[in-house]
């Protein structure tokens, strides 16, 4: 019997039992939909991470210093000096060596005009701005808080812990100047010490409607560098160049107690990608349990079909159909049930993922890989759970099948 006739016969039999076939498909639809939603969210998250880090130059490597004594103040070690850049720029394969990108404060100032609260956290600097007329003044240990006329001044209010790090008492801080990104800020106030054990260094000080960055939580008051950026020239091996850079730094700072380490932005992206993929795979395996349940449903309905169609099987065998023909027909019916259910599951899964994306900060993505994978899984489920009923049908004795 030709494959065309087998396919045609399988479709006719499925069409004759529409309701039963649809109910059998439900398990497959639910299982595939669940997997597609999880995969779409996972792929969307990975795409978001890649796009976020993609702006970082691919040839940029960050070199950081980590003291052996973690409690030691890195500013006392001075692991990087201005003179280091001259030596590093002479290393073969180094396009340029420079300080890490400075904070672009102008963007935050411009954003504040829109009335939306913003903050930026980089290294050990935290800047915050709160645009609005309603706010509560924090309690001060000394000095004053921001006033409207401060829009024309470079002034800051320090946290109590920050003031203690740089001055003997909070009172000593008032009127003193601190350098932040080459700009001198006058200290006008110090917040009261807090006993809140849940407070962190990321508690941001609020300020009134001031269209300037005049609010600092944590600051650096010296030019100590804790890391530098190295740009690799095209065509050079990253590992070799970085090894030479670290060797040069160790020679320039022979007495320093610590280690220089390098990392690429792509390494962070790969790490996130690996974590997201692992989580996505784990959740997909859990949701695929419903596919197993759906497969059991397919097996059950195929057994029922074999029992109901014994006479048909006997007659077909009597007029020349081989056991292989019977096997293929029932197997094709099982595959069609799961494949159609899988395609519907992919559609509903995509729709559900897009709806879920409306409530997430990134857009779920349905990749070709996920589509092909889900379709393949549907076919495999049909083969696995349809093969046993199909084998049973192919082994029926024609005479017994006709008269039973």
Secondary structure, 3 states (H helix, E strand, C coil): CCHHHHHHHHHHHHHCCHHHHHHHHHHHHHHHHHHHHHHHHHHHHHHHHHHHHCCCCCCEEEEEEEECCCCCCHHHCCCCCHHHHHHHCCCCCEEEEEECCCCCHHHHHHHHCCCCCEEEEECCEEEEECCCCCCCCCCEEEECCCCHHHHHCCEEEECHHHHHHHCCCHHHHCCCEEEECCEEEEEEEEECCCCCCCCCCCCCCCCCCCCCCCCECCCCCCCCCCEEEEEECCCCCHHHHHHHHHHHHHHHCCCCCEEEEEEEHHHHHHHHHHHHHHHHHHHHHHHCHHHHHHHHHHHHHHHHHHHHCHHHHHHHHHCCCCHHHHHHHHHHHHHHHHHHHHHHHHHHHHHHHHHHHCCCCCCCCCCHHHHHHHHHHHHHHHHHHHHHHHHHHHCCCHHHHHHC
